[in-house]
Amino acid sequence: MIIETERLILRPFAETDAADVYEYLHEPAVNCFACMKLETLEDAKAEMKNRVGETEYYFAIVLKENGKVIGEIDAYPETGEPHADENTVRDTFSPCWMLNLGYTGKGYAYEAAHAFFDYLFKEKGARRIYAYTEDYNLSSQHLCEKLGMRTEGLFREFVSFVNNPDGTPRYENTMQYAILKKEWK
Ligand SMILES: CC(C)(COP(=O)(O)OP(=O)(O)OC[C@H]1O[C@@H](n2cnc3c(N)ncnc32)[C@H](O)[C@@H]1OP(=O)(O)O)[C@@H](O)C(=O)NCCC(=O)NCCS
């Protein structure tokens, strides 16, 4: 699947994307992506081999003007409810979005996320899209709000991605945002 916007192409990853991805995942910008850190370019090449089969839910964000991969966006179908069983419809999605920090502040994240949400709602059966973001991640919260997502709550000390210097888990306060298909314009 390829999604086109005014300035961007969202497309599946290719093995040739390793250097661009290494550029932003060598030092992940936020703790929630710490586990995605790529230590070396060789690691990035191996990671691209894992990603190339992902054609429906995991996209490279590519600048039309020069073909550079400036970030990524993905979300997978979930049941999204606590009492789900194997027959429950997987109509809920929770996106992860990340730009190379050299390309933020230009509206690219909104452009990519808007097109991705449209794709999920119109082509992939999404009923509800929700996003988690840490309470200090103001740019991600701002993006949620621009996309029309509602604040649904704040989970105090909800999750730990990294440890404190003394080795204990560092828990983060997490905001939840969401939007329903019937709210999507
Ligand atoms: C979260 C993240 C994706 C947001 O990216 P971003 O570039 O700040 O978001 P946007 O695309 O909405 O662009 C922001 C600004 O670009 C500016 N901009 C510049 N040129 C623009 C243009 N041509 N069109 C639209 N906006 C433009 C706008 O002023 C906009 O700010 P505004 O919404 O106040 O008007 C980015 O900060 C990031 O990757 N962070 C690290 C990873 C991360 O935190 N992921 C989320 C984990 S929960």
The ligand as an SDF file (V2000), in Angstrom:
LIG
                    3D

 48 50  0  0  0  0  0  0  0  0999 V2000
    5.4850   14.0500   17.8730 C   0  0  0  0  0  0  0  0  0  0  0  0
    6.0830   14.5160   16.5360 C   0  0  0  0  0  0  0  0  0  0  0  0
    5.8270   13.4430   15.4840 C   0  0  0  0  0  0  0  0  0  0  0  0
    5.3680   15.8210   16.1350 C   0  0  0  0  0  0  0  0  0  0  0  0
    6.0020   16.3730   14.9940 O   0  0  0  0  0  0  0  0  0  0  0  0
    5.7940   17.9250   14.5900 P   0  0  0  0  0  0  0  0  0  0  0  0
    6.6380   18.2230   13.4320 O   0  0  0  0  0  0  0  0  0  0  0  0
    5.9690   18.7360   15.8190 O   0  0  0  0  0  0  0  0  0  0  0  0
    4.2390   18.0020   14.2500 O   0  0  0  0  0  0  0  0  0  0  0  0
    3.4150   18.7300   13.0900 P   0  0  0  0  0  0  0  0  0  0  0  0
    3.5190   18.0070   11.8180 O   0  0  0  0  0  0  0  0  0  0  0  0
    2.0490   18.8810   13.6590 O   0  0  0  0  0  0  0  0  0  0  0  0
    4.0920   20.1500   12.8590 O   0  0  0  0  0  0  0  0  0  0  0  0
    4.1820   21.1020   13.8940 C   0  0  0  0  0  0  0  0  0  0  0  0
    4.3290   22.5110   13.3890 C   0  0  0  0  0  0  0  0  0  0  0  0
    4.9250   22.6170   12.1260 O   0  0  0  0  0  0  0  0  0  0  0  0
    4.6180   23.9500   11.6320 C   0  0  0  0  0  0  0  0  0  0  0  0
    4.6270   24.0140   10.1820 N   0  0  0  0  0  0  0  0  0  0  0  0
    5.6590   24.5280    9.4670 C   0  0  0  0  0  0  0  0  0  0  0  0
    5.4090   24.4300    8.1610 N   0  0  0  0  0  0  0  0  0  0  0  0
    4.1830   23.8640    8.0180 C   0  0  0  0  0  0  0  0  0  0  0  0
    3.3770   23.5270    6.9020 C   0  0  0  0  0  0  0  0  0  0  0  0
    3.7950   23.7390    5.6440 N   0  0  0  0  0  0  0  0  0  0  0  0
    2.1900   22.9500    7.1220 N   0  0  0  0  0  0  0  0  0  0  0  0
    1.7530   22.7320    8.3660 C   0  0  0  0  0  0  0  0  0  0  0  0
    2.4660   23.0360    9.4880 N   0  0  0  0  0  0  0  0  0  0  0  0
    3.6850   23.6090    9.3110 C   0  0  0  0  0  0  0  0  0  0  0  0
    3.2880   24.3280   12.2140 C   0  0  0  0  0  0  0  0  0  0  0  0
    3.4640   25.5830   12.8180 O   0  0  0  0  0  0  0  0  0  0  0  0
    3.0200   23.2350   13.2180 C   0  0  0  0  0  0  0  0  0  0  0  0
    2.7050   23.8020   14.4540 O   0  0  0  0  0  0  0  0  0  0  0  0
    1.1630   24.1800   14.8220 P   0  0  0  0  0  0  0  0  0  0  0  0
    0.4120   22.9090   14.8310 O   0  0  0  0  0  0  0  0  0  0  0  0
    1.2740   24.8030   16.1720 O   0  0  0  0  0  0  0  0  0  0  0  0
    0.6560   25.1030   13.7580 O   0  0  0  0  0  0  0  0  0  0  0  0
    7.5970   14.7870   16.6350 C   0  0  0  0  0  0  0  0  0  0  0  0
    7.8210   15.7710   17.6000 O   0  0  0  0  0  0  0  0  0  0  0  0
    8.4210   13.5520   16.9840 C   0  0  0  0  0  0  0  0  0  0  0  0
    8.7120   12.7340   16.1450 O   0  0  0  0  0  0  0  0  0  0  0  0
    8.8250   13.4450   18.2750 N   0  0  0  0  0  0  0  0  0  0  0  0
    9.6450   12.3220   18.7250 C   0  0  0  0  0  0  0  0  0  0  0  0
    8.8730   11.0170   18.7180 C   0  0  0  0  0  0  0  0  0  0  0  0
    7.6330   11.0850   19.5530 C   0  0  0  0  0  0  0  0  0  0  0  0
    7.5720   11.7880   20.5420 O   0  0  0  0  0  0  0  0  0  0  0  0
    6.6100   10.2900   19.1590 N   0  0  0  0  0  0  0  0  0  0  0  0
    5.3800   10.1950   19.8880 C   0  0  0  0  0  0  0  0  0  0  0  0
    5.5220    9.2980   21.0610 C   0  0  0  0  0  0  0  0  0  0  0  0
    4.0150    9.2780   21.9950 S   0  0  0  0  0  0  0  0  0  0  0  0
  1  2  1  0
  2  3  1  0
  2  4  1  0
  2 36  1  0
  4  5  1  0
  5  6  1  0
  6  7  2  0
  6  8  1  0
  6  9  1  0
  9 10  1  0
 10 11  2  0
 10 12  1  0
 10 13  1  0
 13 14  1  0
 14 15  1  0
 15 16  1  0
 15 30  1  0
 16 17  1  0
 17 18  1  0
 17 28  1  0
 18 19  1  0
 18 27  1  0
 19 20  2  0
 20 21  1  0
 21 22  1  0
 21 27  2  0
 22 23  1  0
 22 24  2  0
 24 25  1  0
 25 26  2  0
 26 27  1  0
 28 29  1  0
 28 30  1  0
 30 31  1  0
 31 32  1  0
 32 33  2  0
 32 34  1  0
 32 35  1  0
 36 37  1  0
 36 38  1  0
 38 39  2  0
 38 40  1  0
 40 41  1  0
 41 42  1  0
 42 43  1  0
 43 44  2  0
 43 45  1  0
 45 46  1  0
 46 47  1  0
 47 48  1  0
M  END
$$$$
